[in-house]
Amino acid sequence: MNIDVEDKSNVDKVLTISANREELAPRFDKAFRDYRKKINMPGFRPGQVPVGIVKKRFGKEIESEEINKYIQEVFRDEVVPKFSPVGEPRFRDMKWENGELEVKLEIGVKPEFELKDVSGFTVDKMVHDVTEEEVDEELNHSLERGGTWKETEAEIDEKSRVTVDAVPLGKDGKPREEDQDTDKELDLSDKENKEFLDALKGKKAGDEVKVTLGEGDDAETFQLAVKKVQKLETPELNEEFVKEATRGEAATVEDYRSRVKSQIQNYYDQVSNDMLKQEIMEQLIEAHPDVEVPDVLLSRFQDAHVDRFKQQQQGRPLPEDFNEEEYRESIRDDAEREARWAFIVDELGKKFDDIEIKEEDVDARLASEAARYGLPVEMVKNFYAQSGDQLENLRQNIRTDKLFDRILDQVTLNELDKEAYQNKKKEQRNEKSDS
């Protein structure tokens, strides 16, 4: 057996594995003997079929199966220890002719690079203290969620919900009754229904209006007949509402305000923390442009993007104009950055190799997950206990968070209020799109 190596790049290699029949003969012979014991053929006692007949009848299939096993063993015992490949190997060719085996496969290896010092990084952090106005707004949303839609004879406004019959009009202005959409409900507070709101505002049940949607050649005009107008009646913010909304966890309106304010603050703190991590990640990726990504690993990250896109269709057919190869190419840069980040995280783990994941870390994360989804902690624990992969992902997330904590100890934070932060990021996005 021999393995020849061709370097396509610093991180891409093509391996040629070769062997001959003489080397493989002991495997074949053992396989023939083992197979002989398993088959039944007319005229022979079970397990007593001559090996010669086994070879004649099943030789090609048995040899093919053994060759596949052999390649897997060579990869496991020879290739993995020597090259530590990343991603999935890509088999390019396999020949078994005239007693000679030749297998070509492409593998990727980790790039060699020096981890940059992060102590010179300056990272923006959004800092926001929740205002009473934000609390009032959220309380109003809570009341609206607990409200009831009531039919009314009042005029339509931006808070109305209406039921209409919509009849498209042809170019001659005549209604196309066969295409009528009956009992169509429209929530006029939805920004997507602005054109309907503009046409219906001030009207009442029983009125009819025309509305044109779209522009130019795509424009279409409809005749709308208003059948029903509804207004949302919200409950009073009192102790009864508070107890019901919080399932008894808050008793007074002030308790509820405090609770809501804390929830909003926790939300902003989490968003700020997530954006901070994202910015650190982006700066680290930008600081390591020399990190090469193997083709096989890049392909795996592109596969993940394609799979996510398909999952987002939720069982619906893919768009008719969807071209997978074009889509893969469009997300190539994102996939490459994700792969580079994976290598950087690996090097950070080596740098901070004293990081430990303790049992209390896992328990705290499980408790946080339970609180986030409003589930009992034991239920969440049982879920992870039944899925080793999910538990390992949880531990890796904890490790990554601890890596970020170490990095935060070394970088300089530039704290900005919400408005300043959003304006700065908007300017940066505009500059990036212009470049």
TAGIWO-V38997 format. One record per residue. N is the residue number from 1. SS is DSSP state (helix for helix, strand for strand, loop for the rest). D_FIRST is the distance of its C-alpha to the first C-alpha in Angstrom with 1 decimal. Layout:
BEGIN
n | ss | d_first
N | SS | D_FIRST
N | SS | D_FIRST
END
This chain:
BEGIN
n | ss | d_first
1 | loop | 0.0
2 | strand | 3.8
3 | strand | 7.0
4 | strand | 10.2
5 | strand | 13.5
6 | strand | 16.8
7 | strand | 19.9
8 | loop | 22.5
9 | loop | 24.8
10 | loop | 25.1
11 | loop | 24.1
12 | strand | 22.1
13 | strand | 18.5
14 | strand | 16.3
15 | strand | 12.6
16 | strand | 10.4
17 | strand | 7.2
18 | strand | 5.6
19 | strand | 4.5
20 | strand | 7.5
21 | helix | 10.4
22 | helix | 10.3
23 | helix | 7.3
24 | helix | 9.3
25 | helix | 12.6
26 | helix | 13.6
27 | helix | 13.5
28 | helix | 15.5
29 | helix | 17.9
30 | helix | 18.7
31 | helix | 19.3
32 | helix | 21.5
33 | helix | 23.5
34 | helix | 23.9
35 | helix | 25.1
36 | helix | 27.4
37 | helix | 29.3
38 | helix | 30.0
39 | loop | 31.4
40 | loop | 34.9
41 | loop | 35.9
42 | loop | 39.4
43 | loop | 40.1
44 | loop | 37.6
45 | loop | 38.1
46 | loop | 36.1
47 | loop | 32.6
48 | loop | 33.2
49 | loop | 31.8
50 | loop | 30.0
51 | helix | 26.2
52 | helix | 26.7
53 | helix | 28.9
54 | helix | 26.5
55 | helix | 23.7
56 | helix | 26.4
57 | helix | 27.8
58 | helix | 25.0
59 | helix | 21.8
60 | helix | 20.8
61 | helix | 21.7
62 | helix | 20.0
63 | helix | 16.6
64 | helix | 17.1
65 | helix | 17.9
66 | helix | 14.9
67 | helix | 12.5
68 | helix | 14.6
69 | helix | 14.4
70 | helix | 10.6
71 | helix | 10.8
72 | helix | 13.6
73 | helix | 12.1
74 | helix | 9.2
75 | helix | 12.2
76 | helix | 14.4
77 | helix | 12.6
78 | helix | 10.6
79 | helix | 12.5
80 | helix | 15.9
81 | helix | 16.3
82 | helix | 15.3
83 | helix | 17.1
84 | loop | 19.7
85 | loop | 19.8
86 | strand | 23.3
87 | strand | 24.4
88 | strand | 22.4
89 | strand | 19.2
90 | strand | 20.1
91 | strand | 17.8
92 | strand | 18.7
93 | strand | 17.0
94 | strand | 14.7
95 | strand | 14.5
96 | strand | 13.8
97 | strand | 15.6
98 | loop | 15.9
99 | loop | 13.0
100 | strand | 10.6
101 | strand | 9.4
102 | strand | 10.0
103 | strand | 11.2
104 | strand | 13.5
105 | strand | 15.3
106 | strand | 18.0
107 | strand | 18.7
108 | strand | 21.7
109 | loop | 22.2
110 | loop | 25.5
111 | loop | 27.8
112 | loop | 29.2
113 | loop | 33.0
114 | loop | 36.1
115 | loop | 38.2
116 | loop | 41.7
117 | loop | 44.8
118 | helix | 46.7
119 | helix | 50.0
120 | helix | 51.2
121 | loop | 50.9
122 | strand | 54.1
123 | strand | 53.7
124 | strand | 56.4
125 | strand | 57.4
126 | strand | 59.9
127 | strand | 62.7
128 | loop | 65.0
129 | loop | 67.8
130 | loop | 68.8
131 | loop | 72.4
132 | helix | 75.0
133 | helix | 75.0
134 | helix | 71.3
135 | helix | 72.3
136 | helix | 75.2
137 | helix | 72.9
138 | helix | 70.5
139 | helix | 73.4
140 | helix | 74.7
141 | helix | 71.3
142 | helix | 71.4
143 | helix | 74.9
144 | helix | 73.8
145 | helix | 70.9
146 | loop | 73.5
147 | loop | 76.0
148 | strand | 77.2
149 | strand | 77.7
150 | strand | 81.3
151 | strand | 82.8
152 | loop | 85.4
153 | loop | 87.9
154 | loop | 87.3
155 | loop | 86.1
156 | loop | 82.4
157 | loop | 80.8
158 | loop | 77.4
159 | loop | 77.1
160 | loop | 77.9
161 | strand | 75.8
162 | strand | 77.1
163 | strand | 76.6
164 | strand | 77.2
165 | strand | 77.1
166 | strand | 75.3
167 | strand | 76.2
168 | strand | 74.5
169 | strand | 77.0
170 | loop | 76.5
171 | loop | 77.2
172 | loop | 80.7
173 | loop | 81.1
174 | loop | 81.4
175 | strand | 79.5
176 | loop | 76.5
177 | helix | 77.4
178 | helix | 74.5
179 | helix | 72.1
180 | loop | 74.1
181 | strand | 72.2
182 | strand | 74.5
183 | strand | 74.7
184 | strand | 72.3
185 | strand | 72.2
186 | strand | 72.0
187 | strand | 71.7
188 | loop | 73.5
189 | loop | 72.3
190 | loop | 68.8
191 | helix | 68.3
192 | helix | 66.6
193 | helix | 70.0
194 | helix | 72.0
195 | helix | 73.2
196 | helix | 74.5
197 | helix | 76.3
198 | helix | 77.9
199 | helix | 79.3
200 | helix | 80.3
201 | loop | 81.7
202 | loop | 85.3
203 | loop | 85.3
204 | loop | 86.0
205 | loop | 85.2
206 | loop | 86.7
207 | loop | 86.2
208 | strand | 84.2
209 | strand | 82.4
210 | strand | 80.2
211 | strand | 76.9
212 | strand | 74.7
213 | strand | 71.0
214 | loop | 68.7
215 | loop | 69.7
216 | helix | 70.1
217 | helix | 68.7
218 | helix | 67.0
219 | loop | 70.3
220 | strand | 71.7
221 | strand | 75.1
222 | strand | 75.8
223 | strand | 79.1
224 | strand | 78.9
225 | strand | 81.3
226 | strand | 81.5
227 | strand | 81.7
228 | strand | 81.3
229 | strand | 81.2
230 | strand | 79.9
231 | strand | 80.3
232 | strand | 78.3
233 | strand | 80.5
234 | loop | 79.0
235 | loop | 80.0
236 | loop | 82.0
237 | loop | 80.1
238 | loop | 81.6
239 | helix | 80.7
240 | helix | 80.2
241 | helix | 77.6
242 | helix | 75.9
243 | helix | 75.6
244 | helix | 74.2
245 | helix | 71.8
246 | loop | 70.4
247 | loop | 70.7
248 | loop | 73.2
249 | loop | 71.1
250 | loop | 73.8
251 | loop | 77.5
252 | loop | 79.3
253 | helix | 78.9
254 | helix | 78.4
255 | helix | 75.6
256 | helix | 74.0
257 | helix | 74.3
258 | helix | 72.8
259 | helix | 69.9
260 | helix | 69.3
261 | helix | 69.5
262 | helix | 66.9
263 | helix | 64.5
264 | helix | 64.9
265 | helix | 64.4
266 | helix | 61.2
267 | helix | 60.0
268 | helix | 60.7
269 | helix | 59.1
270 | helix | 55.9
271 | helix | 55.9
272 | helix | 56.5
273 | helix | 53.7
274 | helix | 51.3
275 | helix | 52.3
276 | helix | 52.1
277 | helix | 48.5
278 | helix | 47.8
279 | helix | 49.4
280 | helix | 47.4
281 | helix | 44.2
282 | helix | 45.3
283 | helix | 46.3
284 | helix | 43.0
285 | helix | 41.0
286 | helix | 43.4
287 | helix | 42.9
288 | loop | 39.1
289 | loop | 38.7
290 | loop | 35.8
291 | loop | 33.5
292 | loop | 30.9
293 | loop | 29.7
294 | loop | 26.2
295 | helix | 26.6
296 | helix | 24.9
297 | helix | 27.3
298 | helix | 30.2
299 | helix | 29.5
300 | helix | 29.6
301 | helix | 33.0
302 | helix | 34.3
303 | helix | 33.3
304 | helix | 35.4
305 | helix | 38.4
306 | helix | 38.2
307 | helix | 38.1
308 | helix | 41.1
309 | helix | 43.0
310 | helix | 42.6
311 | helix | 43.6
312 | helix | 46.7
313 | loop | 47.8
314 | loop | 48.4
315 | loop | 47.6
316 | loop | 49.5
317 | loop | 48.0
318 | loop | 46.4
319 | loop | 48.9
320 | loop | 49.1
321 | loop | 48.3
322 | loop | 45.3
323 | loop | 42.3
324 | helix | 39.1
325 | helix | 37.4
326 | helix | 40.6
327 | helix | 40.9
328 | helix | 37.4
329 | helix | 38.2
330 | helix | 41.6
331 | loop | 40.1
332 | helix | 37.3
333 | helix | 39.2
334 | helix | 40.0
335 | helix | 36.4
336 | helix | 35.2
337 | helix | 37.9
338 | helix | 37.0
339 | helix | 33.4
340 | helix | 34.6
341 | helix | 36.9
342 | helix | 34.1
343 | helix | 32.5
344 | helix | 35.9
345 | helix | 36.7
346 | helix | 33.5
347 | helix | 34.6
348 | helix | 38.1
349 | helix | 36.8
350 | helix | 35.3
351 | helix | 38.5
352 | loop | 40.7
353 | loop | 38.4
354 | loop | 41.5
355 | loop | 42.3
356 | loop | 42.6
357 | loop | 43.0
358 | loop | 45.7
359 | helix | 47.0
360 | helix | 50.2
361 | helix | 48.4
362 | helix | 46.8
363 | helix | 50.3
364 | helix | 52.0
365 | helix | 49.7
366 | helix | 50.1
367 | helix | 53.8
368 | helix | 53.7
369 | helix | 51.8
370 | helix | 54.4
371 | helix | 57.3
372 | helix | 55.8
373 | helix | 55.7
374 | loop | 58.7
375 | loop | 56.8
376 | loop | 57.2
377 | helix | 54.8
378 | helix | 53.8
379 | helix | 52.8
380 | helix | 50.5
381 | helix | 49.0
382 | helix | 48.4
383 | helix | 46.7
384 | helix | 44.2
385 | helix | 43.8
386 | loop | 42.5
387 | loop | 40.0
388 | helix | 37.4
389 | helix | 36.1
390 | helix | 39.6
391 | helix | 40.4
392 | helix | 37.3
393 | helix | 38.5
394 | helix | 41.9
395 | helix | 40.7
396 | helix | 38.7
397 | helix | 42.0
398 | helix | 43.9
399 | helix | 41.4
400 | helix | 41.7
401 | helix | 45.5
402 | helix | 45.5
403 | helix | 43.5
404 | helix | 46.2
405 | helix | 48.9
406 | helix | 47.4
407 | helix | 47.3
408 | helix | 50.9
409 | loop | 52.0
410 | loop | 50.9
411 | loop | 52.0
412 | strand | 55.5
413 | strand | 57.0
414 | strand | 59.4
415 | strand | 61.4
416 | strand | 63.0
417 | strand | 65.3
418 | helix | 64.2
419 | helix | 66.0
420 | helix | 64.9
421 | helix | 61.3
422 | helix | 61.3
423 | helix | 63.1
424 | helix | 60.6
425 | helix | 57.6
426 | helix | 59.3
427 | helix | 59.9
428 | helix | 56.3
429 | helix | 55.1
430 | helix | 57.7
431 | helix | 56.6
432 | helix | 52.9
433 | helix | 53.9
434 | helix | 56.0
435 | loop | 53.3
END
